[in-house]
Amino acid sequence: MAQDFALTPSTRLDLSTLEELLRTKARVVLSEEARQRVAACHQYLHERLERTPDAAIYGINTGFGALCNQAIPAEQRQQLQVNLVMSHACGTGEEVPAELVRLMLLLKAQSLSYGHSGVQASTVQRLLDFYNRGMLPVVYQQGSLGASGDLAPLAHLCLPLLGLGEVNYEGYRLAASDAMSLFSWPPLTLEAKEGLALLNGTQFMLAYAVHCLLRTRRLLAAADVIGTLSLEAFDGRSEPFDERLHRIRPHAGQLTVAGRVRELLAGSHLQQQAKTAVQDPYSFRCMPQVHGASRDALAYVEQVVETECNAVTDNPNLFPEDDAILSGGNFHGQPLALALDMLAIATAELGSISQQRTTQLISGQRGLPPFLVAEPGLNSGLMIPQYTAAGIVSQNKQLCTPASVDSLVSSNGQEDHVSMGANAATKARRVVENVEQLLGIELLNATQALAFRRPTRTSDALEQVVASFREKVPFVAQDRVLYPDLHAAAAFVRTYEWR
């Protein structure tokens, strides 16, 4: 059984840690030090309200958004927080997938655990209870503008804490109150600031960003391997990957990809054969420059996302040691919105160049049969998977229109610039899924083409990939129904342990 993972004031959630937590489903607990910090901040807030009862503090004794100048009497402050959560649960569209809801719970608990939000320790604990039990609130994808926090999605995430809304638990969709009764969990009683702390934050778009980055890590590795397989199948040259070329244009990603291709080609008998073509198309010889640029862009995205995973993103924020309550804009999703748009573009480029390699492989050049099948004409072979790939690449272009350049006014002009990071998040995930399929189609074509080079073999490293793929997708000797092969190829890209 996995060891408990403790949230402490010094805990740093990086992508590898999050991946391990999600994989092992280790229990996450609030350390005693974090619990004390949260409790001390909560106590400070209530002492401050008693000490300065007439001082307006946004969202604590005032209304929200454009209603920030409306004073709220002390006896109505608890109801104010409940009303906030209920009124903001206006999500629509498709449900957020379960693995992303789990991430949202964890990331929200992490942000509140620093002790700058004024919540009760029991509120943070209940978020972790939901996470640890796999009791996942029903959250919808549409509704966030990505600026005052992910208000609507986070409202749906936190409704069940109050015994409202719905959850998915062990394969059943249940009323939150019924699911909580299984563990004798009473609904939380929100105190001053708590509803606002739960709803202000970037955990919806952040969960998507973490999820997408974990998948793109695999895609970066897969693209290099599959592209090198295609190079071999196309009878391509190795000179464009010579280290000397890349030392004189030393972008980190470019150097990495060129080195990986050299390693993958080591020992290849196909490379020892004389080459008839003087140059290869860009989609083959420019892999270091294109794949490498995506690597560098995604490295920047990872830096932004890991910073956000370890940040306080609600509002206002409390600093008990300074006797200060500061209202600012840490909930604004612009850093993530820009990063998610970049993630989508960088990932889409891996798919765009992949589709071009697929097109070259089926073109009947360099001794390969048209559409990579014997008896072309009677058999269409791999003609139509390229159509599918072309359609997906076109869709990716549409999905890569940046969301972060858009903004619409909300809350009667009080919230007059928003990030649209939530839209950037959901479409980035679609791009990642599309590129998994694009690389799967290329892999189908590359392994098919490589069979026509037999008995000459490629490197041992690449032959191992071919053998593993052949266990899932057999050679296409004559026409057959191909969509199961395309689906299996995408699943292979998504799950294979790429090196």
Summary of the structure (lengths in Angstrom):
residues: 499
radius of gyration: 26.4
end to end distance: 27.6
largest distance: 87.5
contacts: 1781
relative contact order: 0.12
helix: 59%
strand: 7%
